[in-house]
Amino acid sequence: MASVHESLYFNPMMTNGVVHANVFSIKDWVTPYKIAVLSLLYEMSTTKPMALLDRRRLNKLILPIQQGPDLTLEQFLKIVEECCLRMVNAVKLRLFLMADGELQDMEHFFTMLPNAFSDSEAFKTSVVGLFMRQMLLAYNKLSFSQVYKLYKSLQQYCRRGNQPELSAEDMELTSNEDPRMDINTRGPLSQKQAEYFLARQAYLLKNDENKAMSPAKLQDELNNILKFNPDFAEAHYLSYLNSMRVQDIYISTHSLLHYFDRLILSGGEGKSNGDEGYGRSLRYAVLNLATLHCRFGHYQQADLALQESIRIAQEANDHVCLQHCLSWLYTLEQMKGSDSVVLTEDSVKIAAHFCLPYLASLGIQSLVQQGAKQGMPANKLLDALRGTDIMHWKQSLSELIEISLAQTTSIWRMYGKSTMARQQAQLLLNMNSLEPVNFGVQQNNTEAFAVTLCHLAELHAEQGLYAVVSDIMKHLKQQFPPHTQHAKLWMLCDLKIQFEKAMNDGKYHLADPHVTAISALNSTEGLYRKAQLLKALNQTTKASKILKQLQQRCEKSKNTEMIIRMMLASAELHWDSATGFATAVPLLLQALALSRQHNLQSLTSETLLHLAFTQLMLGIPEQALVLVQDVLESVLAHGSLIDKGRALLLAARCHMALAGAAAQEHRLTAVELAVHTLDEAAVYFSQLDCKERMRDIHYLQARLHHSLGNISQRNKCAMLFRLLDQELPSSGMTVVNRL
């Protein structure tokens, strides 16, 4: 089920995508790249006849190339060429005229540059005009030696196609920089470039991590920024976010503490009073430290950091920060396995009182998640979600709408309503984002989308559509690369699908490596899969020990679904033991009561099928058939292919058992019904390519056709059985003692 607190990771350095870089001291200077940009602007102004579409593309390009980091000449010309081929040739000609000429040619360019815009009002008020005036001012303040070095750098820039790195000693307007700075080392970004870079990367990390720079490359860029200005607090914070991507606790803690320290050193002496300024940032810095420890499972340290953040927020009377702290407090209790319903309800009430709809909705979604695990009826949970959805649409809280749809998908899936789960998943995947889409971001890389796509992959795998599953997994791997924080979701989903496929195919040697990999991602799921594999290999003693270990763990974590599955697996072990089928009945009745109490229809149907099989083996086929018929409609409507096939196979066996004790006039009808039911079961098993089950089907079909006198059909089924029996290894589990 989707985590509803992913968005509680507060980012104090961003407001609507803008980085507040108020401690940066590096100013703009002229570089060869900036001259190339000025050349483009000059040519755009002086070239009158230009196609409207080309001009639009170039206008959209202006702001990114002004604010972005310096590019090589090859990179710059390439992006201009994508907008207007004619303009590339003009810019290249002007640059090479300066580079191949003399210093006075560059001087002449800066002299005539203002003339192209003198009659334009945009030169005085627009971003382009501001940029050009800044460059002219910076150029006019350069000394002769600096102008000469700039000219030589321009020549290298044009002739090699690469921009040499200029130091602040060469191009800085003031002379208070470190004179020991090497001209060949990588130069610092200007203030605007750093702000734009941090804003872009922070936005991408939040909305589309796949399009952000790779963790290693981003860290190199941040290290370069911090090398020239180690007190740039926001760069430390972005370093913290970047380290969290790769789960590096050392660097993430180090960066977050540096962010904390830089705020204290840069102003206000770290006072916690006041709603604005550094006090507010410090409160959220401590809160982020708590979330960091929560992410890595350091619950004691997280609790201490939360208490500190609460204390500072109380001193400042900051109700918003206190509400964030309360939200993380109940989240921490959930992570520790404690009951946090009371805390969550208090959080919702207080958030509503202070008109904080975002946090109130998060609390309600958390309550729904807890209610689903505790067995609340689906109608109550969905009513609660529907009430919050109305508020989400009114407030345009698209992130919470996504979480709500993902949770609804998970709830329907947990309750065994696969059709409704697919419908909700499609609603989310086809929903247009309400977020302003900046930097070409598509709003489809959040945890809600990952959870929903994993549900869809599992639902398609249950129906044997493995080609579709492969396409979904390919998309997930592209959207959520292995280093991203949500990659574990599809990794676990993929491994579970591969394990189930190997088990259905009877290829237990292929299932064994998947058990180890699943255990690395989720130890509980790994134990359950290991018990399943050992049971299939007839290692009942080892499987029983694993299930007992799993039972203790699940009872402690109150994982009801896994407890029921563990009971069903234990009952299957009783079938193979010397105690026989009678000892499995109490376990199955207990599992049935739990599944009905928690409204888990899928598990209820599976438990009833286990009970029906037990009754059949105890010699009560009439009662067994009644149970099968009660759940058959639900299984055929919402069950997986393997469940549909097993239910029909069990129904056919019940008809066979009843035919043996029926009167002669009813026996033929019962046998023909059993044959028809086996044919239906064979369709489902063949779609899964489940050869072991098909072997059982052919064996029973041969016996039934023999009793009906259908010699040709009997021989055909017998031949198919023999071929599969020779192909498959003997597992010791036959149709006699297996559901």
C-alpha positions in Angstrom: 0.0 0.0 0.0 1.3 3.4 -0.9 3.2 5.3 1.8 1.3 8.5 2.5 4.2 10.4 4.1 6.7 10.6 1.3 5.8 14.3 0.8 6.5 15.2 4.4 10.2 15.6 3.5 10.2 19.4 3.9 12.5 21.4 1.6 13.1 24.8 3.2 15.3 26.0 0.3 12.5 25.9 -2.3 9.4 28.0 -2.7 7.6 27.4 -6.0 10.9 26.1 -7.5 13.0 29.1 -6.4 16.2 28.7 -4.4 16.8 31.3 -1.8 20.5 31.7 -2.1 21.1 34.7 0.1 24.6 33.8 1.2 26.1 33.6 -2.3 28.7 36.2 -2.9 30.0 35.4 -6.4 29.0 37.9 -9.0 28.6 37.6 -12.8 31.5 38.1 -15.1 32.1 37.9 -18.9 33.1 34.5 -20.3 33.5 33.2 -23.9 30.2 31.4 -23.5 28.5 34.6 -22.4 29.9 36.3 -25.5 28.4 33.5 -27.6 25.0 34.2 -25.9 25.3 37.9 -26.6 26.1 37.1 -30.2 22.9 35.1 -30.5 20.9 37.9 -28.9 22.5 40.5 -31.3 21.7 38.4 -34.4 18.2 37.8 -33.2 17.7 41.5 -32.9 19.3 42.5 -36.2 17.8 39.7 -38.3 14.4 40.9 -39.2 12.9 38.4 -41.6 12.7 35.3 -39.5 10.1 32.5 -39.5 7.6 32.9 -36.6 8.2 29.3 -35.4 12.0 29.7 -35.4 11.7 32.9 -33.4 9.4 31.3 -30.9 11.8 28.4 -30.4 14.7 30.9 -29.9 12.7 33.0 -27.4 12.0 29.9 -25.3 15.7 29.1 -25.4 16.9 32.5 -24.1 16.2 32.1 -20.4 17.8 28.6 -20.0 21.0 29.5 -21.8 21.3 32.8 -19.8 20.7 31.2 -16.4 22.3 27.8 -17.0 25.9 26.8 -16.6 28.4 27.6 -19.3 28.4 25.2 -22.3 31.1 24.3 -24.8 30.8 25.9 -28.2 29.7 22.6 -29.7 26.9 22.2 -27.2 25.8 25.7 -27.6 25.6 25.6 -31.4 23.8 22.3 -31.2 20.9 23.6 -29.1 20.7 26.7 -31.3 20.7 24.5 -34.4 17.7 22.6 -33.1 15.8 25.9 -33.0 17.0 27.7 -36.2 19.7 26.5 -38.6 20.1 29.9 -40.1 20.9 31.5 -36.8 23.7 28.9 -36.1 25.6 30.1 -39.2 25.2 33.7 -38.2 26.4 33.2 -34.6 29.3 31.0 -35.7 30.4 33.6 -38.3 30.3 36.5 -35.8 32.2 34.5 -33.2 34.9 33.4 -35.6 35.3 36.9 -37.0 36.2 38.1 -33.5 38.4 35.0 -32.7 40.3 35.1 -36.0 40.6 38.9 -36.0 42.2 41.2 -33.5 41.4 42.4 -30.0 39.7 45.5 -31.4 37.1 43.3 -33.2 35.9 42.0 -29.8 36.0 45.6 -28.5 34.0 46.8 -31.5 31.3 44.1 -30.9 30.7 45.3 -27.3 30.7 48.9 -28.6 27.9 48.3 -31.2 26.0 45.8 -29.0 23.8 48.5 -27.3 22.9 50.1 -30.7 20.9 47.0 -31.7 18.6 47.6 -28.7 18.6 51.3 -28.2 15.1 51.8 -29.7 13.6 48.8 -27.8 11.7 49.2 -24.5 12.7 45.6 -23.8 16.3 46.6 -23.4 15.3 48.6 -20.3 12.8 46.2 -18.6 13.2 42.7 -19.9 15.4 39.8 -18.6 17.4 40.0 -21.8 18.0 43.7 -21.4 19.1 43.2 -17.8 21.5 40.4 -18.8 23.0 42.6 -21.6 23.5 45.6 -19.4 25.1 43.4 -16.7 27.6 42.0 -19.3 28.3 45.5 -20.7 29.0 46.7 -17.2 31.2 43.8 -16.3 33.1 44.2 -19.5 33.7 47.9 -19.1 35.1 47.3 -15.6 37.7 44.8 -16.8 41.3 45.9 -16.8 43.3 45.8 -20.0 45.1 42.6 -18.9 41.7 41.0 -18.1 40.3 42.0 -21.5 43.3 40.5 -23.2 42.9 37.2 -21.3 39.2 37.2 -22.2 40.1 37.6 -25.8 42.7 34.7 -25.7 40.1 32.5 -24.0 37.6 33.4 -26.7 40.1 32.3 -29.3 40.6 28.9 -27.6 36.9 28.6 -27.1 36.2 29.0 -30.8 39.1 27.0 -32.2 38.9 24.0 -29.9 35.2 24.0 -29.4 35.8 23.7 -25.6 35.6 26.4 -23.1 38.7 26.8 -20.8 37.9 27.3 -17.2 38.4 30.8 -16.1 39.3 31.6 -12.5 37.7 34.4 -10.4 41.1 36.1 -10.5 40.7 36.7 -14.2 37.1 37.6 -14.6 35.8 38.8 -11.2 34.8 42.4 -11.1 36.4 43.0 -7.7 39.9 42.2 -6.7 39.3 40.5 -3.3 39.5 36.9 -4.6 42.2 34.5 -3.7 45.1 35.3 -6.0 46.5 31.7 -5.7 43.5 30.3 -7.7 44.8 28.4 -10.6 43.5 29.5 -14.0 43.3 25.9 -15.2 41.1 24.7 -12.4 37.4 24.5 -12.8 35.8 27.9 -12.2 32.9 28.7 -9.9 29.3 29.3 -11.1 28.0 32.8 -10.8 25.2 33.6 -8.4 22.4 33.3 -11.0 23.9 30.2 -12.5 24.1 28.5 -9.0 20.5 29.6 -8.2 19.2 28.2 -11.4 21.2 25.0 -11.2 20.0 24.3 -7.6 16.4 25.2 -8.4 16.4 22.9 -11.4 18.0 19.9 -9.7 15.9 20.3 -6.5 12.7 20.4 -8.6 13.7 17.3 -10.6 14.7 15.4 -7.5 11.2 16.0 -6.1 9.2 15.5 -9.3 11.2 13.4 -11.8 14.3 12.0 -10.3 15.1 10.1 -13.4 15.7 13.3 -15.3 17.9 14.8 -12.7 21.7 14.4 -12.9 23.1 11.1 -11.7 24.0 11.1 -8.0 27.8 11.0 -8.7 27.7 13.8 -11.3 25.4 16.0 -9.2 27.6 15.5 -6.1 30.6 16.6 -8.2 28.8 19.8 -9.3 27.8 20.5 -5.7 31.3 20.0 -4.5 32.5 22.5 -7.1 30.0 25.1 -5.8 31.0 24.4 -2.2 34.7 24.6 -3.0 34.3 28.3 -3.9 31.6 29.1 -1.3 31.6 26.5 1.6 29.0 28.6 3.4 26.4 28.2 0.7 23.8 26.4 3.0 21.3 25.5 0.2 24.0 23.6 -1.7 24.6 21.5 1.5 20.9 20.8 1.6 20.8 19.7 -2.0 23.8 17.5 -1.2 21.7 15.9 1.6 18.8 15.2 -0.8 21.2 13.8 -3.3 22.8 11.5 -0.8 19.4 10.2 0.3 18.9 8.9 -3.3 21.7 6.4 -2.8 21.0 5.7 0.9 24.4 7.1 2.0 23.8 7.8 5.6 27.2 9.3 6.3 27.2 12.0 3.5 23.5 12.7 4.0 23.9 13.3 7.8 27.1 15.3 7.2 25.4 17.5 4.6 22.3 18.1 6.7 24.4 19.1 9.7 26.5 21.4 7.6 23.3 23.0 6.3 22.3 23.4 10.0 25.6 24.9 10.9 25.8 27.4 8.0 22.5 28.9 8.9 23.7 29.6 12.4 27.0 31.1 11.1 25.4 33.2 8.4 23.0 35.2 10.5 20.8 35.6 13.6 23.1 33.4 15.7 20.6 30.6 15.1 17.8 32.2 17.3 14.7 30.0 17.2 12.3 32.9 17.8 10.2 34.5 15.1 8.1 33.1 12.3 10.6 34.1 9.6 14.3 34.0 9.0 16.8 31.5 10.2 14.8 30.3 13.3 12.2 28.8 11.0 14.9 27.1 8.9 16.6 25.7 12.0 13.3 24.2 13.2 12.9 22.4 9.9 16.5 21.4 9.8 16.0 19.5 13.0 12.8 18.0 11.6 14.7 16.9 8.5 17.3 15.2 10.7 14.4 13.3 12.4 13.1 12.2 9.0 16.6 11.1 8.0 16.8 8.8 11.0 13.3 7.5 10.3 14.3 6.6 6.7 17.3 4.6 8.0 15.4 3.0 10.8 17.2 4.8 13.6 14.1 5.2 15.7 15.7 6.3 19.0 17.7 9.1 17.3 14.6 10.1 15.3 12.6 10.4 18.4 15.2 12.6 20.1 15.4 14.9 17.0 11.6 15.1 16.9 11.4 16.2 20.5 14.1 18.8 19.9 12.1 20.2 16.9 8.9 20.2 18.9 10.7 22.2 21.7 12.0 24.8 19.3 8.7 25.1 17.5 6.9 25.5 20.8 9.3 28.4 21.8 8.5 30.1 18.5 4.8 29.3 18.7 5.1 27.7 15.2 1.9 25.7 14.8 2.7 24.5 11.2 6.1 23.1 12.3 4.4 21.5 15.3 1.9 19.9 13.1 4.6 18.5 10.8 6.3 17.1 14.0 3.1 15.5 15.1 2.6 13.9 11.6 6.1 12.4 11.8 5.5 11.4 15.4 2.6 9.1 14.5 4.6 7.9 11.4 7.5 7.0 13.6 5.1 5.0 15.9 3.8 3.1 12.8 7.3 2.3 11.8 8.0 0.9 15.2 4.9 -1.3 15.0 3.0 0.6 17.7 -0.6 1.6 17.6 -0.7 5.2 16.4 -4.5 5.6 15.7 -5.0 8.1 18.6 -2.0 10.2 17.6 -3.2 10.2 14.0 -6.7 11.3 15.0 -5.3 14.1 17.1 -3.1 15.2 14.2 -6.1 15.4 11.9 -8.2 17.4 14.3 -5.4 19.9 15.0 -4.5 20.3 11.3 -8.2 20.9 10.5 -8.3 23.5 13.4 -5.4 25.4 12.0 -6.7 25.2 8.4 -3.9 22.9 7.2 -5.7 20.8 4.6 -2.5 19.1 3.3 -1.5 17.6 6.7 -5.1 16.9 7.6 -5.6 14.9 4.4 -2.3 13.0 5.0 -3.6 12.0 8.4 -6.9 10.8 7.1 -5.1 8.7 4.4 -2.9 7.3 7.2 -6.0 6.4 9.2 -7.5 4.7 6.1 -4.3 2.7 5.7 -4.4 1.6 9.3 -8.1 0.8 9.1 -7.6 -1.4 6.1 -5.0 -3.4 8.0 -7.4 -3.7 11.0 -10.3 -5.0 8.8 -12.6 -2.1 8.6 -15.3 -2.5 5.9 -14.4 -1.2 2.5 -17.4 1.2 2.3 -16.2 3.1 5.3 -12.7 3.4 4.1 -13.7 4.5 0.6 -16.2 7.1 2.0 -13.4 8.6 4.0 -11.2 8.8 0.9 -14.0 10.2 -1.2 -14.4 13.0 1.3 -10.7 13.9 1.2 -10.7 13.7 -2.6 -13.3 16.5 -2.8 -10.9 18.7 -0.8 -7.9 17.6 -2.9 -9.7 18.7 -6.1 -10.8 22.0 -4.6 -7.2 22.8 -3.4 -5.6 21.3 -6.5 -3.5 19.0 -4.4 -2.5 16.6 -7.2 0.1 14.7 -5.1 -2.6 13.7 -2.6 -5.0 12.8 -5.4 -2.3 10.4 -6.7 -1.8 8.9 -3.3 -5.5 8.5 -2.8 -6.0 6.7 -6.1 -3.0 4.4 -5.3 -4.4 3.6 -1.9 -7.8 2.9 -3.4 -6.1 0.5 -5.8 -4.3 -1.2 -2.9 -7.5 -1.5 -0.9 -9.4 -3.1 -3.7 -6.5 -5.4 -4.3 -6.2 -6.4 -0.7 -10.0 -7.1 -0.5 -9.7 -9.4 -3.6 -11.5 -7.2 -6.1 -9.1 -7.2 -8.9 -11.4 -5.6 -11.5 -12.0 -2.6 -9.3 -8.2 -2.4 -8.6 -7.5 -2.3 -12.3 -10.0 0.4 -12.8 -8.5 2.7 -10.1 -5.0 2.0 -11.4 -6.1 3.2 -14.9 -7.7 6.3 -13.4 -4.4 7.3 -11.9 -2.3 6.4 -14.9 -4.5 8.5 -17.2 -4.9 11.5 -14.9 -3.5 14.8 -16.1 -1.3 16.4 -13.5 -2.4 19.6 -11.8 1.2 20.6 -11.1 2.9 23.2 -13.2 5.1 21.2 -15.5 8.5 22.8 -15.4 11.8 21.7 -17.0 9.9 19.1 -19.2 8.9 17.1 -16.1 6.1 14.6 -16.4 4.3 13.8 -13.2 4.6 10.1 -13.3 7.6 9.2 -11.1 6.1 9.4 -7.7 5.7 6.5 -5.3 2.0 6.4 -6.0 2.7 5.7 -9.7 5.3 3.1 -8.8 2.9 1.3 -6.4 0.1 1.4 -9.0 2.3 0.1 -11.8 3.5 -2.8 -9.6 -0.2 -3.7 -8.8 -0.9 -3.7 -12.6 2.1 -5.9 -13.2 1.0 -8.4 -10.6 -2.6 -8.4 -11.9 -1.4 -9.1 -15.4 0.9 -11.8 -14.2 -2.0 -13.5 -12.4 -3.7 -13.7 -15.8 -0.7 -15.2 -17.5 0.0 -12.0 -19.6 3.8 -12.1 -19.1 4.5 -10.1 -22.3 2.5 -7.2 -20.8 4.3 -7.7 -17.5 7.6 -7.4 -19.3 6.5 -4.1 -20.9 5.4 -2.7 -17.5 8.6 -3.7 -15.8 10.6 -2.1 -18.6 8.8 1.1 -18.1 9.3 0.9 -14.3 13.0 0.4 -14.8 13.2 3.5 -17.0 11.2 5.7 -14.7 12.8 4.4 -11.5 16.4 3.4 -12.0 18.0 1.1 -9.4 19.6 4.0 -7.5 16.2 5.8 -7.0 14.4 5.5 -3.7 11.3 3.8 -5.1 13.2 1.2 -7.1 12.8 -1.4 -4.4 9.1 -1.5 -5.2 9.5 -2.8 -8.7 12.4 -5.0 -7.8 10.4 -6.9 -5.2 7.4 -7.0 -7.5 9.5 -8.4 -10.3 11.1 -11.1 -8.1 7.7 -12.2 -6.7 6.3 -12.6 -10.2 9.4 -14.6 -11.4 9.2 -16.8 -8.3 5.5 -17.6 -8.8 6.1 -18.3 -12.5 8.9 -20.7 -11.7 6.8 -22.4 -9.1 3.8 -22.8 -11.5 6.2 -24.2 -14.1 7.6 -26.7 -11.6 11.1 -25.3 -12.1 12.1 -25.1 -8.5 15.8 -24.7 -9.2 15.0 -21.4 -10.8 12.8 -20.3 -7.9 15.6 -20.8 -5.3 17.7 -17.8 -6.3 14.6 -15.6 -6.3 14.0 -16.5 -2.6 17.4 -15.1 -1.7 16.8 -11.9 -3.6 13.3 -11.4 -2.1 14.7 -11.9 1.4 17.2 -9.1 0.8 14.4 -6.7 0.0 11.7 -8.0 2.4 12.6 -10.6 5.0 9.0 -11.5 5.7 8.1 -12.2 2.1 11.4 -14.1 1.7 10.6 -16.4 4.6 7.2 -17.2 3.2 8.6 -17.9 -0.3 11.3 -20.1 1.3 8.6 -22.1 3.1 6.7 -22.5 -0.1 9.7 -23.8 -2.0 10.7 -26.2 0.8 7.2 -27.6 0.9 7.2 -28.1 -2.9 10.5 -30.0 -2.5 9.0 -32.2 0.2 11.3 -30.9 2.9 8.4 -30.6 5.3 10.4 -30.4 8.6 12.4 -27.4 7.4 9.3 -25.8 6.0 7.5 -26.2 9.3 10.3 -24.5 11.2 10.3 -21.6 8.7 6.6 -21.2 9.1 6.8 -21.1 12.9 9.5 -18.4 12.7 7.3 -16.5 10.2 4.3 -16.8 12.6 6.1 -15.2 15.5 7.3 -12.3 13.3 3.8 -11.7 11.8 2.1 -11.8 15.1 4.5 -9.2 16.4 4.0 -6.9 13.4 0.2 -7.7 13.1 0.5 -8.7 9.5 -2.9 -10.3 9.1 -2.6 -11.2 5.5 0.7 -13.1 6.0 -0.7 -14.8 9.1 -3.6 -16.2 7.1 -1.2 -17.3 4.3 1.1 -18.9 6.8 -1.9 -20.9 8.3 -2.9 -22.1 4.8 0.7 -23.3 4.2 0.8 -25.0 7.6 -2.5 -26.8 6.7 -1.0 -28.0 3.5 1.9 -29.5 5.5 -0.6 -31.3 7.7 -2.1 -32.9 4.6 1.3 -34.5 3.9 2.0 -35.5 7.5 1.1 -38.7 9.4 -1.6 -36.8 11.4 -3.6 -36.5 8.2 -6.3 -34.1 7.0 -8.3 -33.9 10.2 -5.6 -31.9 12.0 -5.7 -29.2 9.3 -9.3 -28.4 10.0 -8.8 -26.2 13.1 -6.1 -24.2 11.4 -8.3 -23.6 8.3 -11.3 -22.6 10.4 -9.1 -20.1 12.3 -7.8 -18.7 9.0 -11.4 -18.5 7.7 -12.5 -16.5 10.7 -9.6 -14.1 10.4 -10.1 -13.5 6.7 -13.8 -12.8 7.1 -13.1 -10.5 10.1 -10.8 -8.4 8.0 -13.0 -8.6 4.8 -10.3 -10.3 2.8 -12.4 -11.9 0.1 -9.6 -13.4 -1.9 -8.1 -15.1 1.1 -11.6 -16.2 2.3 -12.1 -17.9 -1.1 -8.7 -19.6 -0.9 -9.4 -20.8 2.6 -12.8 -22.2 1.6 -11.1 -24.1 -1.2 -8.6 -25.6 1.3 -11.5 -26.6 3.5 -13.4 -28.1 0.6 -10.3 -30.1 -0.4 -9.9 -31.3 3.2 -13.5 -32.4 3.4 -13.2 -34.2 0.0 -10.2 -36.1 1.4 -12.1 -36.9 4.6 -14.8 -38.5 2.5 -17.4 -35.7 2.5 -17.7 -34.8 -1.2 -21.2 -33.4 -0.9 -20.1 -30.7 1.6 -16.9 -30.1 -0.3 -18.9 -29.4 -3.5 -21.2 -27.0 -1.7 -18.2 -25.0 -0.5 -16.6 -24.9 -4.0 -19.8 -23.7 -5.6 -20.2 -21.0 -3.0 -16.8 -19.4 -3.9 -16.6 -20.4 -7.6 -18.3 -17.2 -8.8 -16.0 -15.0 -6.8 -12.9 -16.9 -7.9 -13.9 -16.8 -11.6 -14.6 -13.1 -11.4 -11.6 -11.8 -9.4 -9.2 -14.7 -9.0 -5.9 -15.5 -10.8 -5.7 -18.1 -13.5 -4.1 -20.6 -11.1 -6.9 -20.1 -8.6 -9.6 -20.5 -11.3 -7.9 -23.7 -12.5 -7.6 -25.1 -9.0 -11.2 -24.3 -8.1 -12.5 -26.0 -11.3 -10.2 -29.0 -10.8 -11.4 -29.4 -7.2 -15.1 -29.1 -8.4 -14.4 -31.9 -11.0 -12.9 -34.2 -8.4 -16.0 -33.6 -6.2 -18.2 -34.6 -9.1 -16.0 -37.7 -9.7 -16.3 -38.7 -6.0 -20.1 -38.2 -6.1 -20.4 -40.1 -9.3 -18.8 -43.2 -7.7 -21.5 -43.3 -5.0 -24.4 -42.2 -7.3 -27.1 -44.4 -8.8 -26.4 -45.8 -12.3 -28.8 -43.3 -14.0 -27.1 -40.3 -12.4 -23.5 -41.5 -12.7 -23.2 -40.8 -16.4 -24.3 -37.2 -16.0 -21.9 -36.7 -13.1 -19.0 -38.1 -15.0 -19.8 -35.9 -18.1 -20.0 -32.9 -15.9 -16.6 -33.7 -14.4 -15.1 -34.0 -17.9 -16.5 -30.7 -18.9 -15.2 -29.0 -15.7 -11.8 -30.5 -16.3 -11.8 -29.1 -19.9 -12.4 -25.7 -18.4 -9.7 -26.1 -15.9 -7.3 -27.2 -18.6 -7.8 -23.9 -20.5 -6.6 -21.8 -17.5 -3.6 -24.1 -16.7 -2.6 -24.1 -20.4 -2.6 -20.3 -20.5 -0.1 -20.4 -17.6 1.9 -23.2 -19.2 1.5 -25.0 -15.9 2.7 -28.4 -16.9 2.4 -30.1 -13.6 -1.2 -29.2 -13.3 -1.8 -30.2 -17.0 -0.3 -33.6 -16.1 -2.9 -34.0 -13.4 -5.7 -32.9 -15.7 -4.7 -35.4 -18.4 -4.5 -38.2 -15.8 -8.0 -37.6 -14.6 -9.4 -37.1 -18.1 -8.0 -40.4 -19.2 -9.7 -42.2 -16.2 -13.0 -40.5 -16.9 -13.0 -41.2 -20.7 -12.1 -44.8 -19.8 -15.2 -45.1 -17.6 -17.3 -43.5 -20.4 -15.9 -45.9 -23.0 -14.3 -43.1 -25.1 -11.3 -45.1 -26.2 -9.8 -42.6 -28.6 -10.1 -39.7 -26.1 -8.7 -41.9 -23.3 -5.7 -42.9 -25.4 -5.1 -39.2 -26.4 -5.2 -38.1 -22.8 -3.0 -41.0 -21.7 -0.4 -40.1 -24.3 -0.3 -36.5 -23.2 0.0 -37.6 -19.6 2.9 -39.9 -20.4 4.7 -37.2 -22.4 4.5 -34.7 -19.5 5.3 -37.3 -16.9 8.5 -38.2 -18.8 9.4 -34.5 -19.2 8.7 -33.4 -15.6 10.7 -34.6 -12.6 8.8 -36.4 -9.9 8.0 -34.0 -7.0 6.2 -36.5 -4.8 3.0 -34.4 -4.9 0.3 -35.9 -7.0 -3.3 -35.0 -7.7 -4.3 -37.2 -4.8 -2.8 -35.1 -2.0 -2.7 -31.6 -3.6 -5.3 -28.9 -4.1 
